[in-house]
Amino acid sequence: MNLNKIKIGILNRKNLIKAFRNPVSALKAYKKLLERKHRFIELIDLVFDTREEYERYLEEVQNDKIANEIIEKISTLDAGNIPRNCMFTIYSIIRKTKPKIVIETGVAYGYSTTFILLALEKNNKGRLYSIDIDENAGRLVPNNLKHRWDFIAGTSEEKLPILINNLPHVDLFIHDSLHTYENMMFKFKTVWNKIVKGGFLMSYDIDHNTAFFDFAEMVGREPYYIECWERQYGFNFGVLIK
């Protein structure tokens, strides 16, 4: 996969279904996405020294044994076929920026978790803290990556403020749990002050409502996004740089 093959767009069948379920909020979010439809390219140019450097990280993860094993496992499960281009981009950003402390809310089978841990392991530094209400979440995470992982069972509303208070800082935060406006805004506000300058706030499903864009405006940061696509499944993934 190279940069020219990454699909950047707005609408697909799954996203249209979301829009019908919550039409006012979703349509407001789509309007904001349409206004920024080329922001992913700008993000890549900001984070990486060259686009060739980004493509080298893409090639690295595509050829990695652990990455291909988790892709194969997740494809056999009812897990939404989470798009590989999204996982590869998260991996590449972590490889480039080498964060020490990463937080994710929402684990499920551990697909994103595995790619985060794999990038941290390649960097030979960093720790991931994951929160999920299901105490059995992350069952596909390889054992040889778990030494960099702290799993916290419980709700983000309860556990995230406690975790934030016990950490010196946060380099990268990823939201992928309940995608309501109130819940997303709560998490963004809770973590933002602990994110270091130049650190990242990332969120899945920013097309569900306008929380991501409203928060970006609130903190005065440019919102970047990529449409992640795999077969008939897609969603919009947002990134803020502090």
N, C-alpha and C positions, 0 to 999 in steps of 0.2 A: 504493500500500500504506500502510495506517495501522496504528497500534499494536493496534487491536482485531482486525485481520485476521491478526496473526502467530500462527501455530499453536504452542501450547505443550502438549506431551504427552510420553508416554514410549515407547510401543511402536509399531513399524510392521513390515512384513514383512521388510525388510532387517535390522533390528535383531534380530528373532527368529532369523534365520539365524545372526547373530553369536553369539547366546546358545547355540545348539546346538553351535557349534564350540568354545566355551570356556565351558561352562555354569556352573561354580562362580564364576569371576571375573566373568562378565557379569551373573549374577543378583545378586551382591553390589553391583555398580555400579548396577543397576536399582533395588535397594532404596534406595540412597542418593539416586538421582534422584527416586524417589517421595516421599521425605521432604522434597524441596525443589522441588516442582513449580511454585511460583509465583516462584521467585527471579529470573527474567528481568525481571519488572516492577520488582522492587526494584532491580535493576542499572540500569535505565533512569532510575529516579528518583534514584539516586545520582550518575550521570554527567552527566545533563542538567539544566538549570535547570527546565525544564518538559517535559512529554510533547509539547507542541506544537513545542518546539525540535527534539526528536528527529524528529518527523514532517516538519519542514521539511528536515532533512538527507536523510531517506528520499526525499522528493519531488525533491530536487536530483539525487541519484544516479540515480533512475529516469528522469529526463529528460536525462541526460548522454549525448552521442553515443558517447564511447569506451566507457562502461559497456554501452550497448546493443549495440555492435559485438562486444565480447568475449562477451557472453551469447549472441549469435547464433552466433558461431564455435564456442563450446564446446558448443552444443547439437547440432552436427553431428558431434561426436567421441565416442568411447567413453570419456567422462571422468566418468561417474557423475551427470551432471546436477546438479552441486553447487548446492544451494539458494540462490536469490537473496536470501532474507531474511537468511541468514547473511552473505553478502557485503555487503549493505546496512548491516547492523549494525556490522560491522567498519569499514566506510567512515565511518559516522556517528560512531563513537567516536573515530576518528582526526581527523576534521574538528573535533570538539569539543575534544579534549585537546591537539591540535597537538604530537605527539611529535617529538623531534629524531632519535632513533635507534630504529629498529625492526629486529627480527631475526625471520626465519621459517626454519624447517627443513622442507623439502619444498616443491617448486615445481611439478613435473609440467609441464603446459602453460603455467602462469603465470596461472591464473584469479584466485586470491586475490592473487597478486603484483600484478596489474594494478589491482585495486581499492585495494590499499594505496598503490601509487604514485600513483594518480589522486587519492586523498585528500591525500597529501603535496603533490602539485602544486597542488591547490586552496588548500592552506594556505600555499604559497610558502615552505615550509621542510621539513626533515626528509630522512633518508636511510634506505634499506632495504638490509639485508644478508641475502641469501638463501643457504642451503646446500642442495645436492642432490647425490646421488651421480651423477646423470646430467649429464654436461657439456653436453648439448644441451637441458636443461630450460629452460622459459620461452620457448618459440618463439612464443607468441602475445602476448607482452608488446609493446605498441606502442613503436616506436622513439622517439617524442617524449616518452616517460616514462623512458627508460633512463638519463638523466643523473642521476637520483636513486637509481640501483640499483647495488649491488655484488653480483655473483654469484660464489659460491665453490663450486667443484666438489670433491666429496669426501664422506666420511661425517661425520655430525654428531659422532660419538664422537671423531674426529680434529680436525675443524675448529672445532667450537663452543668448546672451551676456549681455543684460540689466539685466536679472534676476541674472546671475552669479555675476555681479558687485554689486548688492544690497544685496547679501547674505554673511554672515561672513565665511561660509564654506559649503561644500557639503559632506554628509556621503555616499550617494548612488545615482548613476545616471543610468537610464535605457533608452536606445535608442530603439524606436519601431515606427519610422516614415519612411521617404523615405530612402530606402536601396541602395543608390548609393554609390560608393566609395568616391566621393567627399563630399557628405553630411555626411556620417558616420565619415570620418576623420575630417571634420570641427567640428562636435559636440564633438568628443573625445578630440581634441586639445583645444577646448574652455573651457571644464569643468575640465580637468585633474588637472590643478594647484590649483583649489579650493577644490579638494577632499582631505580629511584628510588622514594622514598616517593610513593604515589599513582599509580605506574606499574602496568602490567598484565601478567599472565601468562595467555595464552590457549591452549586446546588443542582440537583436533578429536577426535572419537571417544572421548569420556570414558566411554562406555558399554562399551568393550572390556574394561576392567578397573578396579580401584579406585585406580589410581595418582594420579589427579587429586584425589580426595577424601582419600586418605591424606596426600598432600602438603599439602593445605589444612589438615588437622588438625595436621600437623607444624609448620607455620609460623603457626598460629593465625589463619587468614583464612577468611572466609565464602566458600563456593563458590557461584557463580552460573552458570546455564546457560540456553541456548535450544535447543529442538529445531528443527533446520533441516530443512525439508521441501520437496521438489520432485518432483511426480509420484509415482513409486513409490520414490523414494530419500530417505533421511533419516538423520540422525545427531545426536548431542548434542554441543554446543559449549560448553566451559567457560571461565569467566573468574574470575580472582582479582585483587583490587586490593591492592597492597602498602600 
